[in-house]
Amino acid sequence: MTPRFPASRLADIAPFHVMELLSRAKALEAEGRDIIHMEVGEPDFGTPEPIIAAAQAHIATGRVFYTPALGLPELRSEISSFYSSRYGISVPASRIVVTSGASGALLLAMACLAEPGSEWLLTDPGYPCNCNFVRSFEGVPVFIPVRAENNFQPTLSDVDQHWNERTAGALLASPANPTGTLLDDEVMASIAGFVRQKGGRLIVDEIYHGLTYDRDASTALQFGNDIFVVQSFSKYFNMTGWRLGWLVIPECFIRDIEKLAQNFFIAPSTPAQYAAMAAFQPPTITILEQRRAEFRGRRDFLVAEIEKLGFRLEAKPEGAFYVYADCSALTRDSYQFALDLLDSVGIATTPGLDFGSHAPKSHLRFAYTTSIGRMAQAVERIHRFLG
């Protein structure tokens, strides 16, 4: 057989459009334009000082060496204690794998579980990279269109209808990106039981835990020890650039995941891991909870203001820092609308195209990762743009 380069799977992997919009926004800024960034899911708060101090203290020792592939044992123990204090459940440190961001966690999970041709159920809309992780290991992403009347989350009936003999598992998120909605406990429990009965695997993305505003999010780990959970230090802990996350795995997969981690990454970043040792300490949590209150205020401001502009909110965002708005009353093409907003009035947003094929042209995502003052400027500019 004549080799084909690049690999054929690359044809199925779409670009991350929000990053391309970000590049366009940065180019306009370089020209002197004032751009209000509401496109990328990155908090504008800096890393809390106790976390920085912990990293500096370790780096000053000069002993910045590899850690074990599964992560610094002390950090794995801290995460285990966090599950006990935050959720009231016991998760042994042996089941916790420190990873190079949540992306590294998803990469390890799919490398461990996906077979060529195996189907994986994902939500549409949903985080765009998930289907690419599936495809990278020759799995087949199968999309469940999630509807506003179900809070943009799948139901047990949805999962049942899309499951067949080729289905290997499902990947859910709560709170979800781009909608910010939560999956109710009873639905999560029923889906977990269904997947278990079918002999499949359930992966749950919980990277926005800690950033919920009307009710606390429950971890899927309370519904079984056979569930994979992806977490991150990026969002709640404000450590995006440190590239650190974790993966909670069933006991039976520890050796398999360790082999993959050894080969893919050697080990996560050592300075980032020592920094994260301070993430769970009371002074840091106090800072983070103050910031959570600020995010809630931002959400409430933005939700009220964009509805006045003619956007329609089909489901209230309960977590993360996104508003997924129906813009069909204002445009027939959210991608072109996003480009026009950026070029005309300097507002960077994310079009629905990035999140799937279920009504993408009628939706736009706003990230409230900038101050209320800047968002007020954005609202005024959009009002002017709409004439």
Buried (B, 14 or more C-beta within 10 A) or exposed (E): EEEEEEEEEEEEBEEBBBEEBBEBBEEBBEEEEEBBBBBBBBBBBEBBEBBBEBBEEBBEEEEEEEBBBBBBEEBBBBBBEBBEEBBEEEBEBEBBBBBBBBBBBBBBBBBBBBEEEBBBBBBBBBBBBBBBBBBBBBBBBBBBBBBBEBBBBBBBEBBEEBBEEEBBBBBBBBBBBBBBBBBBBEBBBBBBBBBBEBEBBBBBBBBBBBBBBEEEBBBBBBBBBBBBBBBBBBBBBBBBEBBBBBBBBBEEBBEBBBEBBEEBBEBBBBBBBBBBBBBBBEEBBEBBEEBBEBBBEBBEBBBEBBEEBBBBBBBBBBBBBBBBBBBBEBBEBBBEBBBBBBEEBBBBBBBBBBBBEBBBBBBBBBBBBBBBEBBBBBBEBBBEBEE
